Amino acid sequence: MIKKLATTTAIALCLAGAATAQEKTEFKVAWSIYVGWMPWGYLEDSGIMDKWAEKYSIDVEIVQINDYVESINQYTAGQFDGVSATNMDTLSIPSGSGVDTTALIVGDYSNGNDAVIVKGDGDLASLAGKPVNLVELSVSHYLLARGLDSVGLSEADLGGVINTSDADMIAAFATDDVQAVVTWNPLVSSILETPGANKLFDSADIPGEIIDLMVVNTDTLAANPDFGKAMVGAWYEVMGLMAAGDEEVLSAMAEASGTDLAGYQAQLASTEMFFDPAEAVNFASDPALPATMVSVAEFLFDKGILGEGAPSADFVGVAYPDGSISGAEDNVMFRYDTTYMQMAADGAL
């Protein structure tokens, strides 16, 4: 999936798509291919989403969008009520653009799915002077920055960062010109099969920082709590099947993501999935989360992509389950709300 960040186009779209939320019965959410988001496709294809939607007398359509950044842009423009997105991309695109957004489901965090890979021997320090290919201004860029910082280097010490589409990453690594890449699964798994490919740093080295979410429009959720109940109920039904190792379910997700059961299970092994809603609630309530979000905001501000004209890294306020806020208290546009996940944990859906 392309974990790419916002453009001014997304900001303009959100202004055009802003609308007052109201009670309704039909909803649309978008998702894109990634190990932790494959359940959304299964929910749609299996009828589980329909079952939960009918329970609450609503209709929820789950739409796959091949271009990840486009899915977030469309959500930001008001074309969807929710979208699968990382914490960083949520902060920069919809929230940074003024669309009040709630993390309804904290699905997982990357625990090795994102990686810095080099040809031949070496370590992070050996990247000095080398060009690095990645999706610029993405979580790959963030991972690289965190890795370089761990060895006292910065992007300025590299031989340049080359913006490369995820669709072109495998082919690029096969060329003589490319020395190092930063990308995510399933691309990481494919590239590491190349003779001489060497993983230097991955998201397991920064656990809990690259978080995969289902985010929804805050006003829409407030006006339509049954939407939240249906989404969360359906999600955790599938989480239960996955946690039980249901091979039929896992094989369907594997096929949809372009791999086999073993390949998908390998990707799940480097994903800290929150199969139990209580685990997701605990993660979202952990005091470490605000510190992570502050670090992410600082990265985004440093790159000039924390909302148009953001005066500081505190430009966007982020609210947490205990009522605390990081960033601007008068511009809260990103909210971690454990209400519905707690209902799932309590068996109250």
Short mmCIF file of the C-alpha atoms (twelve columns), coordinates in Angstrom:
data_MODEL
# 
_entry.id   MODEL 
# 
loop_
_atom_site.group_PDB 
_atom_site.id 
_atom_site.type_symbol 
_atom_site.label_atom_id 
_atom_site.label_alt_id 
_atom_site.label_comp_id 
_atom_site.label_asym_id 
_atom_site.label_seq_id 
_atom_site.Cartn_x 
_atom_site.Cartn_y 
_atom_site.Cartn_z 
_atom_site.pdbx_PDB_model_num 
ATOM 1   C CA . MET A 1   0.000   0.000   0.000   1 
ATOM 2   C CA . ILE A 2   1.151   3.559   -0.652  1 
ATOM 3   C CA . LYS A 3   1.496   5.213   2.717   1 
ATOM 4   C CA . LYS A 4   2.001   8.593   1.114   1 
ATOM 5   C CA . LEU A 5   1.204   11.948  2.646   1 
ATOM 6   C CA . ALA A 6   -1.019  14.864  1.713   1 
ATOM 7   C CA . THR A 7   -0.787  17.259  -1.159  1 
ATOM 8   C CA . THR A 8   -2.396  20.646  -1.551  1 
ATOM 9   C CA . THR A 9   -4.899  18.880  -3.797  1 
ATOM 10  C CA . ALA A 10  -6.231  16.957  -0.807  1 
ATOM 11  C CA . ILE A 11  -6.578  20.201  1.127   1 
ATOM 12  C CA . ALA A 12  -8.570  21.794  -1.665  1 
ATOM 13  C CA . LEU A 13  -10.722 18.697  -1.980  1 
ATOM 14  C CA . CYS A 14  -11.602 18.700  1.697   1 
ATOM 15  C CA . LEU A 15  -12.818 22.274  1.488   1 
ATOM 16  C CA . ALA A 16  -15.016 21.354  -1.441  1 
ATOM 17  C CA . GLY A 17  -16.322 18.237  0.270   1 
ATOM 18  C CA . ALA A 18  -17.060 19.612  3.718   1 
ATOM 19  C CA . ALA A 19  -20.650 19.106  4.760   1 
ATOM 20  C CA . THR A 20  -22.712 19.117  7.909   1 
ATOM 21  C CA . ALA A 21  -23.123 15.581  9.236   1 
ATOM 22  C CA . GLN A 22  -26.634 14.299  9.765   1 
ATOM 23  C CA . GLU A 23  -28.437 11.093  10.590  1 
ATOM 24  C CA . LYS A 24  -28.462 8.676   7.664   1 
ATOM 25  C CA . THR A 25  -28.679 4.984   6.891   1 
ATOM 26  C CA . GLU A 26  -26.150 4.487   4.085   1 
ATOM 27  C CA . PHE A 27  -22.402 4.677   4.579   1 
ATOM 28  C CA . LYS A 28  -19.277 4.095   2.492   1 
ATOM 29  C CA . VAL A 29  -15.759 3.333   3.699   1 
ATOM 30  C CA . ALA A 30  -12.594 2.882   1.647   1 
ATOM 31  C CA . TRP A 31  -9.645  0.572   2.123   1 
ATOM 32  C CA . SER A 32  -6.476  -0.426  0.260   1 
ATOM 33  C CA . ILE A 33  -4.232  -3.483  0.129   1 
ATOM 34  C CA . TYR A 34  -2.087  -4.018  3.214   1 
ATOM 35  C CA . VAL A 35  -1.712  -7.012  5.519   1 
ATOM 36  C CA . GLY A 36  -3.554  -5.391  8.410   1 
ATOM 37  C CA . TRP A 37  -6.392  -4.070  6.245   1 
ATOM 38  C CA . MET A 38  -7.212  -7.245  4.299   1 
ATOM 39  C CA . PRO A 39  -10.055 -7.983  6.743   1 
ATOM 40  C CA . TRP A 40  -12.022 -5.088  5.229   1 
ATOM 41  C CA . GLY A 41  -12.161 -6.807  1.874   1 
ATOM 42  C CA . TYR A 42  -13.146 -10.069 3.535   1 
ATOM 43  C CA . LEU A 43  -15.870 -8.297  5.505   1 
ATOM 44  C CA . GLU A 44  -17.415 -7.073  2.272   1 
ATOM 45  C CA . ASP A 45  -17.040 -10.322 0.306   1 
ATOM 46  C CA . SER A 46  -18.152 -12.673 3.085   1 
ATOM 47  C CA . GLY A 47  -21.333 -10.818 3.984   1 
ATOM 48  C CA . ILE A 48  -20.241 -10.258 7.587   1 
ATOM 49  C CA . MET A 49  -20.422 -6.498  7.150   1 
ATOM 50  C CA . ASP A 50  -23.913 -6.792  5.699   1 
ATOM 51  C CA . LYS A 51  -25.004 -8.919  8.659   1 
ATOM 52  C CA . TRP A 52  -23.853 -6.351  11.204  1 
ATOM 53  C CA . ALA A 53  -25.214 -3.445  9.204   1 
ATOM 54  C CA . GLU A 54  -28.623 -5.105  9.010   1 
ATOM 55  C CA . LYS A 55  -28.548 -5.579  12.776  1 
ATOM 56  C CA . TYR A 56  -28.518 -1.797  13.105  1 
ATOM 57  C CA . SER A 57  -30.856 -1.160  10.137  1 
ATOM 58  C CA . ILE A 58  -28.175 0.550   8.055   1 
ATOM 59  C CA . ASP A 59  -26.137 -0.216  4.953   1 
ATOM 60  C CA . VAL A 60  -22.313 -0.085  4.873   1 
ATOM 61  C CA . GLU A 61  -20.466 -0.393  1.569   1 
ATOM 62  C CA . ILE A 62  -16.770 -1.234  1.775   1 
ATOM 63  C CA . VAL A 63  -14.867 -0.081  -1.329  1 
ATOM 64  C CA . GLN A 64  -11.341 -1.092  -2.305  1 
ATOM 65  C CA . ILE A 65  -9.260  1.751   -3.746  1 
ATOM 66  C CA . ASN A 66  -6.036  0.680   -5.457  1 
ATOM 67  C CA . ASP A 67  -4.242  3.965   -4.778  1 
ATOM 68  C CA . TYR A 68  -3.860  4.438   -1.009  1 
ATOM 69  C CA . VAL A 69  -3.264  8.186   -1.037  1 
ATOM 70  C CA . GLU A 70  -6.224  8.645   -3.370  1 
ATOM 71  C CA . SER A 71  -8.460  6.788   -0.913  1 
ATOM 72  C CA . ILE A 72  -7.519  9.250   1.829   1 
ATOM 73  C CA . ASN A 73  -7.952  12.208  -0.512  1 
ATOM 74  C CA . GLN A 74  -11.447 10.986  -1.373  1 
ATOM 75  C CA . TYR A 75  -12.297 10.550  2.312   1 
ATOM 76  C CA . THR A 76  -10.977 14.028  3.001   1 
ATOM 77  C CA . ALA A 77  -13.191 15.359  0.201   1 
ATOM 78  C CA . GLY A 78  -16.246 13.812  1.846   1 
ATOM 79  C CA . GLN A 79  -16.748 11.003  -0.665  1 
ATOM 80  C CA . PHE A 80  -16.349 8.357   2.051   1 
ATOM 81  C CA . ASP A 81  -17.372 8.213   5.694   1 
ATOM 82  C CA . GLY A 82  -14.232 6.333   6.694   1 
ATOM 83  C CA . VAL A 83  -10.919 5.069   5.343   1 
ATOM 84  C CA . SER A 84  -8.089  2.759   6.331   1 
ATOM 85  C CA . ALA A 85  -5.054  4.916   7.105   1 
ATOM 86  C CA . THR A 86  -1.970  5.155   9.268   1 
ATOM 87  C CA . ASN A 87  -1.738  7.526   12.211  1 
ATOM 88  C CA . MET A 88  0.744   9.698   10.316  1 
ATOM 89  C CA . ASP A 89  -1.325  9.986   7.155   1 
ATOM 90  C CA . THR A 90  -4.471  10.729  9.149   1 
ATOM 91  C CA . LEU A 91  -2.713  13.551  10.954  1 
ATOM 92  C CA . SER A 92  -1.308  15.091  7.783   1 
ATOM 93  C CA . ILE A 93  -4.112  14.668  5.261   1 
ATOM 94  C CA . PRO A 94  -7.644  14.910  6.700   1 
ATOM 95  C CA . SER A 95  -6.801  16.274  10.146  1 
ATOM 96  C CA . GLY A 96  -4.177  18.665  8.803   1 
ATOM 97  C CA . SER A 97  -6.729  19.800  6.229   1 
ATOM 98  C CA . GLY A 98  -9.386  20.588  8.815   1 
ATOM 99  C CA . VAL A 99  -11.500 17.420  8.644   1 
ATOM 100 C CA . ASP A 100 -12.247 16.289  12.200  1 
ATOM 101 C CA . THR A 101 -11.409 12.579  12.189  1 
ATOM 102 C CA . THR A 102 -11.756 9.800   14.757  1 
ATOM 103 C CA . ALA A 103 -9.730  6.602   15.012  1 
ATOM 104 C CA . LEU A 104 -12.666 4.200   15.386  1 
ATOM 105 C CA . ILE A 105 -10.548 1.037   15.247  1 
ATOM 106 C CA . VAL A 106 -6.891  0.698   16.190  1 
ATOM 107 C CA . GLY A 107 -6.179  -2.405  14.159  1 
ATOM 108 C CA . ASP A 108 -2.468  -3.016  14.509  1 
ATOM 109 C CA . TYR A 109 0.975   -1.522  14.417  1 
ATOM 110 C CA . SER A 110 3.721   -2.431  12.013  1 
ATOM 111 C CA . ASN A 111 6.230   -4.672  13.781  1 
ATOM 112 C CA . GLY A 112 8.607   -5.413  10.923  1 
ATOM 113 C CA . ASN A 113 6.425   -4.848  7.851   1 
ATOM 114 C CA . ASP A 114 8.284   -1.643  6.934   1 
ATOM 115 C CA . ALA A 115 12.020  -1.926  6.322   1 
ATOM 116 C CA . VAL A 116 15.243  -0.281  5.140   1 
ATOM 117 C CA . ILE A 117 16.972  -2.647  2.697   1 
ATOM 118 C CA . VAL A 118 20.408  -2.330  1.091   1 
ATOM 119 C CA . LYS A 119 22.304  -4.362  -1.485  1 
ATOM 120 C CA . GLY A 120 25.224  -6.250  -0.014  1 
ATOM 121 C CA . ASP A 121 26.764  -5.973  3.419   1 
ATOM 122 C CA . GLY A 122 26.531  -2.902  5.583   1 
ATOM 123 C CA . ASP A 123 24.696  -1.190  8.396   1 
ATOM 124 C CA . LEU A 124 22.738  2.027   8.778   1 
ATOM 125 C CA . ALA A 125 25.923  4.063   9.033   1 
ATOM 126 C CA . SER A 126 26.969  2.699   5.622   1 
ATOM 127 C CA . LEU A 127 24.036  4.563   4.028   1 
ATOM 128 C CA . ALA A 128 26.081  7.762   4.238   1 
ATOM 129 C CA . GLY A 129 26.635  9.031   0.721   1 
ATOM 130 C CA . LYS A 130 24.225  6.533   -0.856  1 
ATOM 131 C CA . PRO A 131 20.990  7.396   -2.635  1 
ATOM 132 C CA . VAL A 132 17.884  5.831   -1.085  1 
ATOM 133 C CA . ASN A 133 14.697  5.063   -3.022  1 
ATOM 134 C CA . LEU A 134 11.358  5.362   -1.220  1 
ATOM 135 C CA . VAL A 135 7.873   6.838   -1.411  1 
ATOM 136 C CA . GLU A 136 8.760   10.360  -0.395  1 
ATOM 137 C CA . LEU A 137 6.945   11.928  2.569   1 
ATOM 138 C CA . SER A 138 5.531   8.560   3.626   1 
ATOM 139 C CA . VAL A 139 5.959   6.309   6.642   1 
ATOM 140 C CA . SER A 140 8.941   4.908   4.750   1 
ATOM 141 C CA . HIS A 141 10.473  8.386   4.912   1 
ATOM 142 C CA . TYR A 142 9.652   8.500   8.621   1 
ATOM 143 C CA . LEU A 143 11.201  5.060   9.217   1 
ATOM 144 C CA . LEU A 144 14.368  6.112   7.414   1 
ATOM 145 C CA . ALA A 145 14.606  9.279   9.495   1 
ATOM 146 C CA . ARG A 146 14.225  7.296   12.715  1 
ATOM 147 C CA . GLY A 147 16.845  4.812   11.597  1 
ATOM 148 C CA . LEU A 148 19.354  7.459   10.585  1 
ATOM 149 C CA . ASP A 149 18.827  9.297   13.850  1 
ATOM 150 C CA . SER A 150 19.666  6.123   15.775  1 
ATOM 151 C CA . VAL A 151 23.201  6.203   14.337  1 
ATOM 152 C CA . GLY A 152 23.712  9.958   14.437  1 
ATOM 153 C CA . LEU A 153 22.995  10.588  10.771  1 
ATOM 154 C CA . SER A 154 20.387  12.670  8.967   1 
ATOM 155 C CA . GLU A 155 18.947  12.779  5.463   1 
ATOM 156 C CA . ALA A 156 21.572  15.370  4.563   1 
ATOM 157 C CA . ASP A 157 24.245  12.672  4.985   1 
ATOM 158 C CA . LEU A 158 22.729  10.533  2.233   1 
ATOM 159 C CA . GLY A 159 23.419  10.693  -1.450  1 
ATOM 160 C CA . GLY A 160 19.858  11.891  -1.903  1 
ATOM 161 C CA . VAL A 161 16.333  10.551  -1.498  1 
ATOM 162 C CA . ILE A 162 14.712  9.379   -4.739  1 
ATOM 163 C CA . ASN A 163 10.927  9.406   -4.826  1 
ATOM 164 C CA . THR A 164 9.831   6.006   -6.166  1 
ATOM 165 C CA . SER A 165 6.317   4.642   -6.482  1 
ATOM 166 C CA . ASP A 166 5.554   1.466   -4.572  1 
ATOM 167 C CA . ALA A 167 4.454   -0.015  -7.902  1 
ATOM 168 C CA . ASP A 168 7.989   0.493   -9.238  1 
ATOM 169 C CA . MET A 169 9.972   -0.433  -6.123  1 
ATOM 170 C CA . ILE A 170 10.712  -4.094  -6.874  1 
ATOM 171 C CA . ALA A 171 11.793  -3.330  -10.436 1 
ATOM 172 C CA . ALA A 172 13.898  -0.407  -9.218  1 
ATOM 173 C CA . PHE A 173 15.766  -2.577  -6.711  1 
ATOM 174 C CA . ALA A 174 16.630  -4.968  -9.534  1 
ATOM 175 C CA . THR A 175 18.531  -2.227  -11.410 1 
ATOM 176 C CA . ASP A 176 22.221  -1.482  -10.912 1 
ATOM 177 C CA . ASP A 177 21.551  2.168   -10.094 1 
ATOM 178 C CA . VAL A 178 19.516  1.509   -6.946  1 
ATOM 179 C CA . GLN A 179 21.553  0.772   -3.837  1 
ATOM 180 C CA . ALA A 180 19.011  1.019   -1.035  1 
ATOM 181 C CA . VAL A 181 15.235  1.174   -0.642  1 
ATOM 182 C CA . VAL A 182 12.714  1.721   2.117   1 
ATOM 183 C CA . THR A 183 9.308   0.122   1.609   1 
ATOM 184 C CA . TRP A 184 6.579   -2.055  3.175   1 
ATOM 185 C CA . ASN A 185 5.076   -5.501  2.810   1 
ATOM 186 C CA . PRO A 186 4.373   -7.345  0.628   1 
ATOM 187 C CA . LEU A 187 7.177   -5.543  -1.239  1 
ATOM 188 C CA . VAL A 188 9.648   -6.102  1.602   1 
ATOM 189 C CA . SER A 189 9.180   -9.881  1.445   1 
ATOM 190 C CA . SER A 190 9.668   -9.906  -2.327  1 
ATOM 191 C CA . ILE A 191 12.770  -7.715  -2.280  1 
ATOM 192 C CA . LEU A 192 14.404  -9.718  0.516   1 
ATOM 193 C CA . GLU A 193 14.220  -12.786 -1.746  1 
ATOM 194 C CA . THR A 194 16.780  -11.053 -3.989  1 
ATOM 195 C CA . PRO A 195 20.292  -12.495 -3.518  1 
ATOM 196 C CA . GLY A 196 22.398  -10.026 -1.545  1 
ATOM 197 C CA . ALA A 197 19.457  -8.028  -0.167  1 
ATOM 198 C CA . ASN A 198 20.149  -7.036  3.425   1 
ATOM 199 C CA . LYS A 199 17.622  -5.583  5.883   1 
ATOM 200 C CA . LEU A 200 19.209  -2.864  8.019   1 
ATOM 201 C CA . PHE A 201 16.303  -1.504  10.059  1 
ATOM 202 C CA . ASP A 202 12.588  -2.145  10.298  1 
ATOM 203 C CA . SER A 203 9.483   -1.040  12.131  1 
ATOM 204 C CA . ALA A 204 10.100  -3.613  14.868  1 
ATOM 205 C CA . ASP A 205 12.906  -1.264  15.931  1 
ATOM 206 C CA . ILE A 206 10.310  1.472   16.585  1 
ATOM 207 C CA . PRO A 207 7.362   -0.572  17.889  1 
ATOM 208 C CA . GLY A 208 4.032   1.180   18.182  1 
ATOM 209 C CA . GLU A 209 4.925   4.161   16.006  1 
ATOM 210 C CA . ILE A 210 3.457   3.124   12.626  1 
ATOM 211 C CA . ILE A 211 -0.170  2.493   13.551  1 
ATOM 212 C CA . ASP A 212 -2.823  1.163   11.160  1 
ATOM 213 C CA . LEU A 213 -6.332  2.471   11.735  1 
ATOM 214 C CA . MET A 214 -9.866  2.672   10.444  1 
ATOM 215 C CA . VAL A 215 -10.701 6.350   10.778  1 
ATOM 216 C CA . VAL A 216 -14.113 7.941   10.311  1 
ATOM 217 C CA . ASN A 217 -15.557 11.410  10.124  1 
ATOM 218 C CA . THR A 218 -16.094 12.563  13.710  1 
ATOM 219 C CA . ASP A 219 -19.336 14.411  13.016  1 
ATOM 220 C CA . THR A 220 -20.759 11.487  11.036  1 
ATOM 221 C CA . LEU A 221 -19.952 9.104   13.887  1 
ATOM 222 C CA . ALA A 222 -21.501 11.433  16.476  1 
ATOM 223 C CA . ALA A 223 -24.720 11.684  14.462  1 
ATOM 224 C CA . ASN A 224 -24.789 7.957   13.659  1 
ATOM 225 C CA . PRO A 225 -23.473 5.831   16.532  1 
ATOM 226 C CA . ASP A 226 -24.969 2.703   14.950  1 
ATOM 227 C CA . PHE A 227 -22.462 3.137   12.121  1 
ATOM 228 C CA . GLY A 228 -19.655 2.810   14.644  1 
ATOM 229 C CA . LYS A 229 -21.293 -0.175  16.333  1 
ATOM 230 C CA . ALA A 230 -21.781 -2.060  13.074  1 
ATOM 231 C CA . MET A 231 -18.238 -1.397  11.856  1 
ATOM 232 C CA . VAL A 232 -16.622 -2.431  15.115  1 
ATOM 233 C CA . GLY A 233 -18.864 -5.452  15.608  1 
ATOM 234 C CA . ALA A 234 -18.093 -6.767  12.132  1 
ATOM 235 C CA . TRP A 235 -14.366 -6.105  12.494  1 
ATOM 236 C CA . TYR A 236 -13.991 -8.043  15.725  1 
ATOM 237 C CA . GLU A 237 -16.016 -10.969 14.423  1 
ATOM 238 C CA . VAL A 238 -13.342 -11.361 11.737  1 
ATOM 239 C CA . MET A 239 -10.564 -10.751 14.287  1 
ATOM 240 C CA . GLY A 240 -11.910 -13.725 16.220  1 
ATOM 241 C CA . LEU A 241 -11.755 -15.918 13.131  1 
ATOM 242 C CA . MET A 242 -8.200  -14.810 12.390  1 
ATOM 243 C CA . ALA A 243 -7.069  -15.317 15.969  1 
ATOM 244 C CA . ALA A 244 -8.465  -18.852 15.818  1 
ATOM 245 C CA . GLY A 245 -6.355  -19.507 12.722  1 
ATOM 246 C CA . ASP A 246 -9.303  -20.057 10.386  1 
ATOM 247 C CA . GLU A 247 -7.457  -21.128 7.234   1 
ATOM 248 C CA . GLU A 248 -10.396 -20.468 4.937   1 
ATOM 249 C CA . VAL A 249 -10.575 -16.862 6.099   1 
ATOM 250 C CA . LEU A 250 -6.817  -16.349 6.034   1 
ATOM 251 C CA . SER A 251 -6.484  -17.976 2.611   1 
ATOM 252 C CA . ALA A 252 -9.125  -15.655 1.188   1 
ATOM 253 C CA . MET A 253 -7.192  -12.649 2.495   1 
ATOM 254 C CA . ALA A 254 -3.939  -14.077 1.185   1 
ATOM 255 C CA . GLU A 255 -5.358  -14.561 -2.305  1 
ATOM 256 C CA . ALA A 256 -6.838  -11.048 -2.316  1 
ATOM 257 C CA . SER A 257 -3.441  -9.600  -1.408  1 
ATOM 258 C CA . GLY A 258 -1.606  -11.554 -4.115  1 
ATOM 259 C CA . THR A 259 0.125   -14.191 -2.031  1 
ATOM 260 C CA . ASP A 260 -0.528  -17.640 -0.566  1 
ATOM 261 C CA . LEU A 261 -1.466  -18.651 2.962   1 
ATOM 262 C CA . ALA A 262 2.151   -19.046 4.065   1 
ATOM 263 C CA . GLY A 263 3.065   -15.674 2.588   1 
ATOM 264 C CA . TYR A 264 0.200   -13.915 4.314   1 
ATOM 265 C CA . GLN A 265 0.954   -15.608 7.624   1 
ATOM 266 C CA . ALA A 266 4.566   -14.414 7.303   1 
ATOM 267 C CA . GLN A 267 3.314   -10.853 6.903   1 
ATOM 268 C CA . LEU A 268 1.007   -11.248 9.898   1 
ATOM 269 C CA . ALA A 269 4.024   -12.370 11.920  1 
ATOM 270 C CA . SER A 270 5.540   -8.897  11.461  1 
ATOM 271 C CA . THR A 271 2.254   -7.172  12.275  1 
ATOM 272 C CA . GLU A 272 1.120   -6.631  15.854  1 
ATOM 273 C CA . MET A 273 -2.565  -7.274  15.256  1 
ATOM 274 C CA . PHE A 274 -4.973  -6.387  18.030  1 
ATOM 275 C CA . PHE A 275 -7.285  -9.368  17.661  1 
ATOM 276 C CA . ASP A 276 -8.752  -8.690  21.104  1 
ATOM 277 C CA . PRO A 277 -10.546 -5.333  21.376  1 
ATOM 278 C CA . ALA A 278 -9.308  -4.965  24.952  1 
ATOM 279 C CA . GLU A 279 -5.733  -4.943  23.608  1 
ATOM 280 C CA . ALA A 280 -6.618  -2.143  21.197  1 
ATOM 281 C CA . VAL A 281 -8.230  -0.159  24.008  1 
ATOM 282 C CA . ASN A 282 -5.125  -0.583  26.161  1 
ATOM 283 C CA . PHE A 283 -2.846  0.509   23.330  1 
ATOM 284 C CA . ALA A 284 -4.916  3.608   22.577  1 
ATOM 285 C CA . SER A 285 -4.984  4.462   26.286  1 
ATOM 286 C CA . ASP A 286 -1.256  3.974   26.842  1 
ATOM 287 C CA . PRO A 287 0.662   7.121   27.885  1 
ATOM 288 C CA . ALA A 288 3.204   6.269   25.177  1 
ATOM 289 C CA . LEU A 289 0.740   7.148   22.406  1 
ATOM 290 C CA . PRO A 290 0.769   10.950  22.899  1 
ATOM 291 C CA . ALA A 291 4.572   10.902  22.820  1 
ATOM 292 C CA . THR A 292 4.459   8.969   19.544  1 
ATOM 293 C CA . MET A 293 1.987   11.425  18.022  1 
ATOM 294 C CA . VAL A 294 4.119   14.398  19.072  1 
ATOM 295 C CA . SER A 295 7.122   12.777  17.392  1 
ATOM 296 C CA . VAL A 296 5.085   12.168  14.229  1 
ATOM 297 C CA . ALA A 297 3.799   15.760  14.236  1 
ATOM 298 C CA . GLU A 298 7.341   17.076  14.537  1 
ATOM 299 C CA . PHE A 299 8.427   14.954  11.564  1 
ATOM 300 C CA . LEU A 300 5.509   16.196  9.473   1 
ATOM 301 C CA . PHE A 301 6.138   19.820  10.391  1 
ATOM 302 C CA . ASP A 302 9.840   19.456  9.623   1 
ATOM 303 C CA . LYS A 303 8.902   18.203  6.145   1 
ATOM 304 C CA . GLY A 304 6.390   21.029  5.663   1 
ATOM 305 C CA . ILE A 305 3.348   18.771  5.365   1 
ATOM 306 C CA . LEU A 306 1.464   19.229  8.636   1 
ATOM 307 C CA . GLY A 307 -1.393  21.144  7.053   1 
ATOM 308 C CA . GLU A 308 -1.077  24.140  4.755   1 
ATOM 309 C CA . GLY A 309 0.664   27.024  6.498   1 
ATOM 310 C CA . ALA A 310 1.075   25.173  9.797   1 
ATOM 311 C CA . PRO A 311 2.972   27.564  12.116  1 
ATOM 312 C CA . SER A 312 4.364   24.817  14.354  1 
ATOM 313 C CA . ALA A 313 4.323   21.097  15.109  1 
ATOM 314 C CA . ASP A 314 1.456   21.834  17.514  1 
ATOM 315 C CA . PHE A 315 -0.831  22.994  14.692  1 
ATOM 316 C CA . VAL A 316 -3.246  20.032  14.924  1 
ATOM 317 C CA . GLY A 317 -4.690  18.959  18.253  1 
ATOM 318 C CA . VAL A 318 -4.910  15.223  18.973  1 
ATOM 319 C CA . ALA A 319 -7.308  14.052  21.677  1 
ATOM 320 C CA . TYR A 320 -6.857  10.837  23.667  1 
ATOM 321 C CA . PRO A 321 -9.266  8.589   25.583  1 
ATOM 322 C CA . ASP A 322 -8.394  10.119  28.957  1 
ATOM 323 C CA . GLY A 323 -9.338  13.592  27.703  1 
ATOM 324 C CA . SER A 324 -5.760  14.812  27.295  1 
ATOM 325 C CA . ILE A 325 -4.688  16.663  24.161  1 
ATOM 326 C CA . SER A 326 -1.369  17.043  22.385  1 
ATOM 327 C CA . GLY A 327 -0.972  19.963  20.015  1 
ATOM 328 C CA . ALA A 328 -3.445  22.823  19.729  1 
ATOM 329 C CA . GLU A 329 -6.385  22.522  22.102  1 
ATOM 330 C CA . ASP A 330 -8.384  24.937  19.917  1 
ATOM 331 C CA . ASN A 331 -7.802  22.877  16.744  1 
ATOM 332 C CA . VAL A 332 -8.497  19.262  17.722  1 
ATOM 333 C CA . MET A 333 -8.923  17.402  14.438  1 
ATOM 334 C CA . PHE A 334 -7.726  13.890  15.345  1 
ATOM 335 C CA . ARG A 335 -9.308  11.804  18.096  1 
ATOM 336 C CA . TYR A 336 -8.524  8.394   19.543  1 
ATOM 337 C CA . ASP A 337 -11.904 7.200   20.814  1 
ATOM 338 C CA . THR A 338 -12.072 3.790   22.514  1 
ATOM 339 C CA . THR A 339 -15.848 3.917   23.123  1 
ATOM 340 C CA . TYR A 340 -16.823 1.404   20.459  1 
ATOM 341 C CA . MET A 341 -13.822 -0.906  20.907  1 
ATOM 342 C CA . GLN A 342 -14.648 -1.013  24.627  1 
ATOM 343 C CA . MET A 343 -18.219 -1.972  23.759  1 
ATOM 344 C CA . ALA A 344 -16.808 -4.864  21.720  1 
ATOM 345 C CA . ALA A 345 -14.594 -5.878  24.621  1 
ATOM 346 C CA . ASP A 346 -17.610 -5.786  26.948  1 
ATOM 347 C CA . GLY A 347 -19.761 -7.819  24.565  1 
ATOM 348 C CA . ALA A 348 -22.160 -4.881  24.352  1 
ATOM 349 C CA . LEU A 349 -22.592 -4.682  20.571  1 
# 
